[in-house]
Amino acid sequence: MTNKAASRQRKEKACKTLVMLCGLLIIALVIVIALFLVVNGSGTFIQYHHSVFEFLFSSDWDPSDTPGVGGGKVGALIYIVGTIYTCALALLIAVPFSLAAAIFLSEISPKFGARFLQPAIEIFVGIPSVVYGWVGMTVLVPFIAKKFHAPMGGYSVLAAGIVLAIMIMPTITTLSADALRSLPPRCKMGALGMGATRWQAIYTVQVPMAKSGVITGVILGLSRALGETLAVAMVIGKTRAFPKGILYPTNNLTAAIAADMGNTANGSEYNLALWSMALLLLILSLICIALIHLTLKKKKEY
Amino acid sequence: MSDNKDKIVVDHMDLFYGDFQALKDINLRMPEHEITAFIGPSGCGKSTLLKSLNRMNDLVEGCKITGKIEIDGQDIYDKKVDVNQLRKQVGMVFQQPNPFDMSIYDNVAYGPRIHGIKNRSALDEIVERSLRGAGLWDEVKDRLKRNAVGVSGGQQQRICIARALAVEPDILLMDEPTSALDPISTSAIEDLAMELKENYTIVIVTHNMQQAVRISDRTAFFYLGEMVEYAPTDELFATPKNPKTEEYITGRFG
């Protein structure tokens, strides 16, 4: 009896230790990756004496690729603008559609939504980004070229924005629909009881009350769009120039890193400038996460 | 009893949720400018009947009504009736205070705005009149811009009453309006209900029999979907005719 109890306690302890170790490992990994990015990413500024201002606000990009030899130019503004431009366009397209889909799912037709729209949205999430990029390249890019006579055969900010929008729609839709569904029915009843139409109740009461969930969805979508690489790289045109409009090609942070990282010498100015761009992406997504926490903290209980 | 004319007439009304019959052959006449209380144990159908009077039951899937409900002689389930206009005429106060997540002012102005009033000074006037009507003006006049979700439960409920008054209904339906409130807020709401009956016809569902005695002119007792007894409140509580009513009001079940 006591033997059995002792062995059970040993097992209990072993399991607890294992679980704790796994948890610690994850935390350690995050910290190590972040540290690694900080160490490498700060090389541009410490080892090669470039200013953060030059990196963020100059568009002269000509870093030296010989380790130890600096003196090149590391202005990443074009890539930064490309990232902001494509993400903003993606949000502009995705938010209205996602909100409409969320309202449909939660309010207009929950049954049909649960049976058809919800599974469709889940499938969307599961599609690998290379597929989005490929479809964008073979369908969207030629379409844009033909329809709008875009230069560069349709490779453009618009193509990247649309592809990104489609990729982030499921996130925004799901979170917004959850937020709308979690409102107590008495809020809606209050509006309907005053003689509001269903649509009036939705846009004057329910959507405003669900806004913290909607905002969380938008920020999560935004952070996905910021980090998306392959699909964007395939349709953005990878041209190092400010886009003159949404029909023009440009380049962004992720695509530039992915395209050049293999071609630079370890520790060179070029190499470290790419690390700085990676660090910038990390900082941007940290800001997004902080924003989400702020929004959720402000969330009221009804 | 008063000779006020009948405001609401329920005539041979049955209500079904799918296959379940929630109300059986209800016949009831509620006079103008009086408070009618619905009492009975949980699940007896009193709230269901209340929600039929402004057609909030339309929102429940599978809800079907036969028979007639007339307000001012008009069958409210007639195809020609505009539900939104009906609900403007028949205001509702809910069990849980449900102010919207906006300022006190915007809460009270909500109804007039959705019904098309945009003029700022007209809205100001309605908001003041409604808050005065709900006995809340002096308490909140300096903080109309404050969020209504942040005030006390009793004040929230009075904001909801002011919100209902703002669209100038003739009838106020109150679904256990004080069950989530403390005794002091409860008595404020009860006093308010008695003042409001001068201008409105009030139907109140309550679990609290003392409340029915204190404020209502007539009381209807419901049990298992049937209206067992309906009489002037003094009579019903002093000399109940039906043994079920007597058992309930003396606290032997419920």
Interface residues (C-beta under 8 A of the other chain):
Chain A: P184 R186 C187 M189 G190 A191 L192 G193 M194 G195 A196 T197 Q200 T204 V205 P208 M209 K300 Y302
Chain B: N54 M56 L59 N84 Q85 L86 R87 K88 G91 M92 F94 Q96 N98 P99 F100 D101 M102 Y110 G111 I114 H115 V149 C160 R163 A164 V167
